[in-house]
Amino acid sequence: MAVSLSEGDLDDDFEETHDINVTPFIDVMLVLLIIFMVAAPLSTVDLPIDLPTSTATPQKKPDKPTYVSIKPDLALAIGETAVKRVDLVRELDAQPDASHDKPIFLRADRSVPYGEMMGVLEILRAGGYTKIKLVALERAPGQPAPADAANP
């Protein structure tokens, strides 16, 4: 509740003004903005993998994707959790939202040999995971490939 005082008013009657005080609302919105700005980068997979680039049209990512990563040392990880090659399918089946119809996003470092990546694909196929999508960094069609990439 707010009151209005005017200099010409000699009597002691105060009039109420009905304005909304938006300052607390703005404060709450700024706090929420800061929370989301800090939390957004933490919600992605943060393994240091040097992905190759692609000019393919990006597709919509599902709400909770399952990432299988092949690190430069050929170690495997589901999300950010390291897993042995022999336990890969069992760990995928143990995921809370496990489904053979849900796509698996395969991330492989640029230095991983093709044969190693195919070996992981075979393990996934043998375990019943046939919907596999390969992950790469986006690159504009006119943009040159990175200098360290081998161009045939």
Buried (B, 14 or more C-beta within 10 A) or exposed (E): EEEEEEEEEEEEEEEEEEEEEEEEEEEEEEEEEEEEEEEEEEEEBEBEBBBBBBEEEEEEEEEEBBBBBBBEEBEBBBBEEEBEBEEBBEBBEEEEEEEEEBBBBBBBBBEBEEEBBEBBBEBBEEBEBEEBEBBBEEBEEEEEEEEEEEEE
